[in-house]
Amino acid sequence: MSSSKSNSYRFNRSLVCTFVICAFCTLALLQQISAQDMDKSMQGKAKARLAWPELEGKSISEAKATIEKDGQFQVQVLKKGAMVTMDYREDRVRIYDDGEGNVHGKPRVG
Protein backbone atom coordinates (compact mmCIF):
# COMPACT_ATOMS: atom_id res chain seq x y z
CA MET A 1 0.00 0.00 0.00
CA SER A 2 1.41 3.39 -0.89
CA SER A 3 1.95 6.01 1.76
CA SER A 4 -0.75 8.35 0.35
CA LYS A 5 -3.36 5.56 0.52
CA SER A 6 -2.19 4.66 4.02
CA ASN A 7 -2.48 8.27 5.17
CA SER A 8 -5.92 8.55 3.57
CA TYR A 9 -7.08 5.39 5.36
CA ARG A 10 -5.84 6.69 8.73
CA PHE A 11 -7.53 10.05 8.10
CA ASN A 12 -10.86 8.41 7.19
CA ARG A 13 -10.72 6.10 10.21
CA SER A 14 -10.02 8.97 12.60
CA LEU A 15 -12.77 11.03 10.97
CA VAL A 16 -15.27 8.22 11.50
CA CYS A 17 -14.16 7.79 15.12
CA THR A 18 -14.57 11.51 15.72
CA PHE A 19 -18.05 11.44 14.19
CA VAL A 20 -19.13 8.50 16.37
CA ILE A 21 -17.85 10.17 19.53
CA CYS A 22 -19.66 13.41 18.64
CA ALA A 23 -22.87 11.48 17.97
CA PHE A 24 -22.74 9.74 21.37
CA CYS A 25 -22.02 13.03 23.16
CA THR A 26 -24.94 14.70 21.37
CA LEU A 27 -27.31 11.88 22.36
CA ALA A 28 -26.18 12.06 25.98
CA LEU A 29 -26.71 15.82 26.01
CA LEU A 30 -30.18 15.50 24.48
CA GLN A 31 -31.18 12.91 27.09
CA GLN A 32 -30.00 15.20 29.86
CA ILE A 33 -31.92 18.16 28.39
CA SER A 34 -35.07 16.00 28.05
CA ALA A 35 -34.82 14.95 31.70
CA GLN A 36 -34.41 18.58 32.78
CA ASP A 37 -37.42 19.63 30.68
CA MET A 38 -39.50 16.88 32.26
CA ASP A 39 -38.47 18.03 35.74
CA LYS A 40 -39.41 21.62 34.87
CA SER A 41 -42.79 20.55 33.49
CA MET A 42 -43.55 18.76 36.78
CA GLN A 43 -42.68 21.79 38.96
CA GLY A 44 -45.71 23.26 40.67
CA LYS A 45 -47.82 20.19 39.93
CA ALA A 46 -48.92 17.65 42.47
CA LYS A 47 -46.94 14.50 42.04
CA ALA A 48 -49.20 12.01 40.32
CA ARG A 49 -49.07 8.27 40.78
CA LEU A 50 -47.01 6.41 38.23
CA ALA A 51 -47.93 2.80 39.08
CA TRP A 52 -50.56 0.74 40.90
CA PRO A 53 -48.80 -2.44 42.10
CA GLU A 54 -51.63 -3.23 44.50
CA LEU A 55 -53.98 -3.86 41.55
CA GLU A 56 -52.05 -6.87 40.24
CA GLY A 57 -54.40 -9.87 40.29
CA LYS A 58 -57.52 -7.75 40.90
CA SER A 59 -60.44 -7.66 38.47
CA ILE A 60 -60.08 -5.48 35.38
CA SER A 61 -63.19 -3.42 36.23
CA GLU A 62 -61.97 -2.73 39.78
CA ALA A 63 -58.52 -1.71 38.51
CA LYS A 64 -59.94 0.56 35.82
CA ALA A 65 -62.25 2.30 38.32
CA THR A 66 -59.38 2.79 40.80
CA ILE A 67 -57.06 4.32 38.20
CA GLU A 68 -59.73 6.61 36.77
CA LYS A 69 -60.54 7.78 40.33
CA ASP A 70 -56.85 8.61 40.96
CA GLY A 71 -56.50 11.02 38.05
CA GLN A 72 -57.25 12.04 34.50
CA PHE A 73 -55.88 8.99 32.74
CA GLN A 74 -56.87 7.29 29.52
CA VAL A 75 -57.07 3.66 30.62
CA GLN A 76 -56.44 1.00 27.98
CA VAL A 77 -57.33 -2.63 28.63
CA LEU A 78 -55.23 -5.01 26.54
CA LYS A 79 -54.67 -8.75 26.37
CA LYS A 80 -51.46 -10.01 27.99
CA GLY A 81 -48.70 -9.97 25.36
CA ALA A 82 -50.52 -7.55 23.05
CA MET A 83 -48.34 -5.46 20.73
CA VAL A 84 -48.28 -1.79 21.71
CA THR A 85 -46.49 1.38 20.64
CA MET A 86 -43.37 2.35 22.57
CA ASP A 87 -44.23 6.02 23.01
CA TYR A 88 -44.53 7.38 26.56
CA ARG A 89 -47.70 9.28 27.40
CA GLU A 90 -48.28 10.82 30.81
CA ASP A 91 -52.05 10.55 30.40
CA ARG A 92 -52.20 6.83 29.57
CA VAL A 93 -52.29 3.72 31.75
CA ARG A 94 -52.34 0.27 30.22
CA ILE A 95 -53.95 -2.63 32.04
CA TYR A 96 -53.13 -6.12 30.79
CA ASP A 97 -55.83 -8.81 31.04
CA ASP A 98 -54.50 -12.24 32.03
CA GLY A 99 -57.27 -13.97 30.06
CA GLU A 100 -59.42 -14.60 33.13
CA GLY A 101 -60.54 -11.00 33.67
CA ASN A 102 -57.79 -10.16 36.14
CA VAL A 103 -54.87 -7.72 35.95
CA HIS A 104 -51.57 -9.19 34.77
CA GLY A 105 -48.52 -7.20 35.99
CA LYS A 106 -48.74 -3.81 37.63
CA PRO A 107 -50.53 -1.04 35.72
CA ARG A 108 -48.31 2.00 35.13
CA VAL A 109 -48.35 5.36 33.40
CA GLY A 110 -46.92 5.35 29.93
ZAMIKE-87791 format. One line per field, with one value per atom (N, C-alpha, C): residue number from 1; residue in one letter; atom name; x, y, z. Coordinates in steps of 0.2 Angstrom, whole numbers, padded with zeros to 4 digits. Layout:
// residues N
seq	(NUM; ...)
type	(A; ...)
atom	(CA; ...)
px	(X; ...)
py	(Y; ...)
pz	(Z; ...)
***
This chain:
// residues 110
seq	(1; 1; 1; 2; 2; 2; 3; 3; 3; 4; 4; 4; 5; 5; 5; 6; 6; 6; 7; 7; 7; 8; 8; 8; 9; 9; 9; 10; 10; 10; 11; 11; 11; 12; 12; 12; 13; 13; 13; 14; 14; 14; 15; 15; 15; 16; 16; 16; 17; 17; 17; 18; 18; 18; 19; 19; 19; 20; 20; 20; 21; 21; 21; 22; 22; 22; 23; 23; 23; 24; 24; 24; 25; 25; 25; 26; 26; 26; 27; 27; 27; 28; 28; 28; 29; 29; 29; 30; 30; 30; 31; 31; 31; 32; 32; 32; 33; 33; 33; 34; 34; 34; 35; 35; 35; 36; 36; 36; 37; 37; 37; 38; 38; 38; 39; 39; 39; 40; 40; 40; 41; 41; 41; 42; 42; 42; 43; 43; 43; 44; 44; 44; 45; 45; 45; 46; 46; 46; 47; 47; 47; 48; 48; 48; 49; 49; 49; 50; 50; 50; 51; 51; 51; 52; 52; 52; 53; 53; 53; 54; 54; 54; 55; 55; 55; 56; 56; 56; 57; 57; 57; 58; 58; 58; 59; 59; 59; 60; 60; 60; 61; 61; 61; 62; 62; 62; 63; 63; 63; 64; 64; 64; 65; 65; 65; 66; 66; 66; 67; 67; 67; 68; 68; 68; 69; 69; 69; 70; 70; 70; 71; 71; 71; 72; 72; 72; 73; 73; 73; 74; 74; 74; 75; 75; 75; 76; 76; 76; 77; 77; 77; 78; 78; 78; 79; 79; 79; 80; 80; 80; 81; 81; 81; 82; 82; 82; 83; 83; 83; 84; 84; 84; 85; 85; 85; 86; 86; 86; 87; 87; 87; 88; 88; 88; 89; 89; 89; 90; 90; 90; 91; 91; 91; 92; 92; 92; 93; 93; 93; 94; 94; 94; 95; 95; 95; 96; 96; 96; 97; 97; 97; 98; 98; 98; 99; 99; 99; 100; 100; 100; 101; 101; 101; 102; 102; 102; 103; 103; 103; 104; 104; 104; 105; 105; 105; 106; 106; 106; 107; 107; 107; 108; 108; 108; 109; 109; 109; 110; 110; 110)
type	(M; M; M; S; S; S; S; S; S; S; S; S; K; K; K; S; S; S; N; N; N; S; S; S; Y; Y; Y; R; R; R; F; F; F; N; N; N; R; R; R; S; S; S; L; L; L; V; V; V; C; C; C; T; T; T; F; F; F; V; V; V; I; I; I; C; C; C; A; A; A; F; F; F; C; C; C; T; T; T; L; L; L; A; A; A; L; L; L; L; L; L; Q; Q; Q; Q; Q; Q; I; I; I; S; S; S; A; A; A; Q; Q; Q; D; D; D; M; M; M; D; D; D; K; K; K; S; S; S; M; M; M; Q; Q; Q; G; G; G; K; K; K; A; A; A; K; K; K; A; A; A; R; R; R; L; L; L; A; A; A; W; W; W; P; P; P; E; E; E; L; L; L; E; E; E; G; G; G; K; K; K; S; S; S; I; I; I; S; S; S; E; E; E; A; A; A; K; K; K; A; A; A; T; T; T; I; I; I; E; E; E; K; K; K; D; D; D; G; G; G; Q; Q; Q; F; F; F; Q; Q; Q; V; V; V; Q; Q; Q; V; V; V; L; L; L; K; K; K; K; K; K; G; G; G; A; A; A; M; M; M; V; V; V; T; T; T; M; M; M; D; D; D; Y; Y; Y; R; R; R; E; E; E; D; D; D; R; R; R; V; V; V; R; R; R; I; I; I; Y; Y; Y; D; D; D; D; D; D; G; G; G; E; E; E; G; G; G; N; N; N; V; V; V; H; H; H; G; G; G; K; K; K; P; P; P; R; R; R; V; V; V; G; G; G)
atom	(N; CA; C; N; CA; C; N; CA; C; N; CA; C; N; CA; C; N; CA; C; N; CA; C; N; CA; C; N; CA; C; N; CA; C; N; CA; C; N; CA; C; N; CA; C; N; CA; C; N; CA; C; N; CA; C; N; CA; C; N; CA; C; N; CA; C; N; CA; C; N; CA; C; N; CA; C; N; CA; C; N; CA; C; N; CA; C; N; CA; C; N; CA; C; N; CA; C; N; CA; C; N; CA; C; N; CA; C; N; CA; C; N; CA; C; N; CA; C; N; CA; C; N; CA; C; N; CA; C; N; CA; C; N; CA; C; N; CA; C; N; CA; C; N; CA; C; N; CA; C; N; CA; C; N; CA; C; N; CA; C; N; CA; C; N; CA; C; N; CA; C; N; CA; C; N; CA; C; N; CA; C; N; CA; C; N; CA; C; N; CA; C; N; CA; C; N; CA; C; N; CA; C; N; CA; C; N; CA; C; N; CA; C; N; CA; C; N; CA; C; N; CA; C; N; CA; C; N; CA; C; N; CA; C; N; CA; C; N; CA; C; N; CA; C; N; CA; C; N; CA; C; N; CA; C; N; CA; C; N; CA; C; N; CA; C; N; CA; C; N; CA; C; N; CA; C; N; CA; C; N; CA; C; N; CA; C; N; CA; C; N; CA; C; N; CA; C; N; CA; C; N; CA; C; N; CA; C; N; CA; C; N; CA; C; N; CA; C; N; CA; C; N; CA; C; N; CA; C; N; CA; C; N; CA; C; N; CA; C; N; CA; C; N; CA; C; N; CA; C; N; CA; C; N; CA; C; N; CA; C; N; CA; C; N; CA; C; N; CA; C; N; CA; C; N; CA; C; N; CA; C; N; CA; C)
px	(0004; 0000; 0004; 0003; 0007; 0006; 0010; 0010; 0004; 0002; -0004; -0010; -0011; -0017; -0017; -0011; -0011; -0013; -0011; -0012; -0020; -0023; -0030; -0034; -0032; -0035; -0035; -0030; -0029; -0034; -0034; -0038; -0045; -0047; -0054; -0056; -0052; -0054; -0054; -0050; -0050; -0056; -0058; -0064; -0070; -0071; -0076; -0077; -0071; -0071; -0073; -0071; -0073; -0080; -0083; -0090; -0094; -0092; -0096; -0096; -0090; -0089; -0094; -0094; -0098; -0106; -0107; -0114; -0116; -0112; -0114; -0114; -0110; -0110; -0117; -0119; -0125; -0131; -0131; -0137; -0137; -0131; -0131; -0133; -0131; -0134; -0141; -0144; -0151; -0155; -0152; -0156; -0156; -0150; -0150; -0155; -0155; -0160; -0167; -0169; -0175; -0177; -0173; -0174; -0175; -0171; -0172; -0179; -0181; -0187; -0193; -0192; -0198; -0198; -0192; -0192; -0196; -0194; -0197; -0205; -0207; -0214; -0218; -0214; -0218; -0218; -0214; -0213; -0220; -0222; -0229; -0235; -0234; -0239; -0239; -0244; -0245; -0242; -0238; -0235; -0240; -0241; -0246; -0243; -0248; -0245; -0243; -0238; -0235; -0236; -0238; -0240; -0245; -0248; -0253; -0251; -0246; -0244; -0249; -0253; -0258; -0264; -0264; -0270; -0268; -0262; -0260; -0264; -0268; -0272; -0279; -0281; -0288; -0292; -0298; -0302; -0301; -0302; -0300; -0305; -0311; -0316; -0314; -0312; -0310; -0304; -0299; -0293; -0294; -0298; -0300; -0303; -0308; -0311; -0306; -0302; -0297; -0292; -0290; -0285; -0289; -0295; -0299; -0300; -0301; -0303; -0296; -0291; -0284; -0282; -0285; -0282; -0286; -0284; -0286; -0282; -0283; -0279; -0284; -0281; -0284; -0282; -0287; -0285; -0287; -0282; -0282; -0282; -0287; -0287; -0284; -0279; -0276; -0275; -0275; -0273; -0266; -0264; -0257; -0253; -0248; -0244; -0245; -0250; -0253; -0247; -0247; -0242; -0244; -0240; -0241; -0236; -0237; -0232; -0228; -0222; -0217; -0217; -0221; -0221; -0223; -0221; -0223; -0228; -0233; -0238; -0240; -0240; -0241; -0249; -0253; -0260; -0263; -0259; -0261; -0259; -0263; -0261; -0264; -0260; -0262; -0263; -0268; -0270; -0270; -0266; -0266; -0270; -0274; -0279; -0276; -0276; -0272; -0276; -0282; -0286; -0292; -0292; -0297; -0301; -0299; -0303; -0299; -0293; -0289; -0283; -0280; -0274; -0268; -0264; -0258; -0252; -0248; -0243; -0246; -0241; -0244; -0245; -0251; -0253; -0248; -0246; -0242; -0243; -0241; -0242; -0237; -0239; -0235; -0238)
py	(-0006; 0000; 0006; 0011; 0017; 0021; 0026; 0030; 0035; 0037; 0042; 0038; 0032; 0028; 0026; 0025; 0023; 0029; 0035; 0041; 0043; 0042; 0043; 0038; 0032; 0027; 0029; 0031; 0033; 0040; 0044; 0050; 0048; 0044; 0042; 0038; 0034; 0030; 0035; 0040; 0045; 0049; 0051; 0055; 0052; 0045; 0041; 0041; 0039; 0039; 0045; 0051; 0058; 0059; 0057; 0057; 0053; 0047; 0043; 0045; 0048; 0051; 0057; 0061; 0067; 0065; 0060; 0057; 0055; 0051; 0049; 0054; 0059; 0065; 0069; 0070; 0073; 0070; 0063; 0059; 0060; 0060; 0060; 0067; 0072; 0079; 0080; 0077; 0077; 0074; 0068; 0065; 0069; 0072; 0076; 0082; 0085; 0091; 0088; 0083; 0080; 0079; 0076; 0075; 0081; 0086; 0093; 0096; 0095; 0098; 0095; 0088; 0084; 0087; 0088; 0090; 0097; 0101; 0108; 0108; 0103; 0103; 0100; 0096; 0094; 0099; 0104; 0109; 0112; 0113; 0116; 0112; 0106; 0101; 0096; 0094; 0088; 0082; 0078; 0073; 0067; 0065; 0060; 0053; 0048; 0041; 0039; 0035; 0032; 0025; 0021; 0014; 0012; 0006; 0004; -0004; -0005; -0012; -0016; -0013; -0016; -0019; -0017; -0019; -0026; -0028; -0034; -0040; -0044; -0049; -0048; -0041; -0039; -0039; -0038; -0038; -0032; -0033; -0027; -0021; -0023; -0017; -0013; -0017; -0014; -0009; -0012; -0009; -0002; -0003; 0003; 0008; 0007; 0011; 0015; 0011; 0014; 0019; 0017; 0022; 0028; 0027; 0033; 0038; 0035; 0039; 0043; 0040; 0043; 0049; 0049; 0055; 0055; 0060; 0060; 0056; 0049; 0045; 0042; 0041; 0036; 0029; 0025; 0018; 0014; 0010; 0005; -0002; -0006; -0013; -0017; -0021; -0025; -0032; -0037; -0044; -0044; -0049; -0050; -0052; -0049; -0050; -0046; -0042; -0038; -0033; -0032; -0027; -0020; -0016; -0009; -0004; 0002; 0007; 0008; 0011; 0012; 0019; 0023; 0030; 0031; 0036; 0037; 0043; 0041; 0046; 0047; 0053; 0054; 0053; 0053; 0053; 0046; 0041; 0034; 0029; 0024; 0019; 0012; 0008; 0001; -0004; -0008; -0013; -0019; -0024; -0031; -0036; -0039; -0044; -0051; -0055; -0061; -0067; -0065; -0070; -0072; -0071; -0073; -0067; -0061; -0055; -0052; -0054; -0051; -0047; -0043; -0039; -0043; -0043; -0046; -0041; -0041; -0036; -0030; -0025; -0019; -0014; -0011; -0005; 0001; 0004; 0010; 0015; 0021; 0027; 0026; 0027; 0027; 0025)
pz	(0000; 0000; 0000; -0004; -0004; 0002; 0003; 0009; 0008; 0002; 0002; 0003; 0001; 0003; 0010; 0013; 0020; 0024; 0022; 0026; 0025; 0019; 0018; 0022; 0023; 0027; 0034; 0037; 0044; 0045; 0040; 0041; 0041; 0036; 0036; 0042; 0045; 0051; 0057; 0057; 0063; 0062; 0056; 0055; 0057; 0055; 0057; 0065; 0068; 0076; 0079; 0076; 0079; 0078; 0072; 0071; 0076; 0077; 0082; 0089; 0091; 0098; 0098; 0093; 0093; 0093; 0090; 0090; 0097; 0100; 0107; 0112; 0111; 0116; 0115; 0108; 0107; 0110; 0109; 0112; 0119; 0123; 0130; 0132; 0128; 0130; 0129; 0124; 0122; 0128; 0130; 0135; 0142; 0143; 0149; 0149; 0143; 0142; 0143; 0140; 0140; 0147; 0151; 0158; 0162; 0161; 0164; 0162; 0156; 0153; 0157; 0158; 0161; 0169; 0172; 0179; 0179; 0174; 0174; 0173; 0169; 0167; 0173; 0178; 0184; 0190; 0189; 0195; 0196; 0202; 0203; 0203; 0200; 0200; 0205; 0207; 0212; 0209; 0213; 0210; 0209; 0203; 0202; 0203; 0203; 0204; 0197; 0197; 0191; 0190; 0196; 0195; 0201; 0200; 0205; 0206; 0209; 0210; 0214; 0218; 0223; 0218; 0212; 0208; 0204; 0205; 0201; 0204; 0200; 0201; 0203; 0203; 0205; 0198; 0198; 0192; 0188; 0182; 0177; 0178; 0180; 0181; 0187; 0193; 0199; 0198; 0194; 0193; 0188; 0183; 0179; 0183; 0187; 0192; 0196; 0199; 0204; 0201; 0195; 0191; 0189; 0186; 0184; 0190; 0196; 0202; 0204; 0203; 0205; 0201; 0194; 0190; 0183; 0179; 0172; 0168; 0168; 0164; 0158; 0153; 0148; 0149; 0151; 0153; 0147; 0145; 0140; 0143; 0141; 0143; 0137; 0138; 0133; 0135; 0130; 0132; 0134; 0138; 0140; 0134; 0133; 0127; 0121; 0121; 0115; 0113; 0106; 0104; 0105; 0107; 0109; 0106; 0105; 0103; 0109; 0108; 0113; 0115; 0113; 0115; 0122; 0126; 0133; 0133; 0136; 0137; 0144; 0147; 0154; 0156; 0151; 0152; 0151; 0150; 0148; 0153; 0155; 0159; 0155; 0154; 0151; 0156; 0156; 0160; 0156; 0158; 0154; 0157; 0153; 0155; 0155; 0160; 0160; 0157; 0154; 0150; 0155; 0161; 0166; 0169; 0166; 0168; 0174; 0175; 0181; 0178; 0182; 0180; 0180; 0174; 0174; 0174; 0179; 0180; 0184; 0185; 0188; 0183; 0183; 0179; 0180; 0175; 0176; 0170; 0172; 0167; 0161; 0155; 0150; 0144)
***
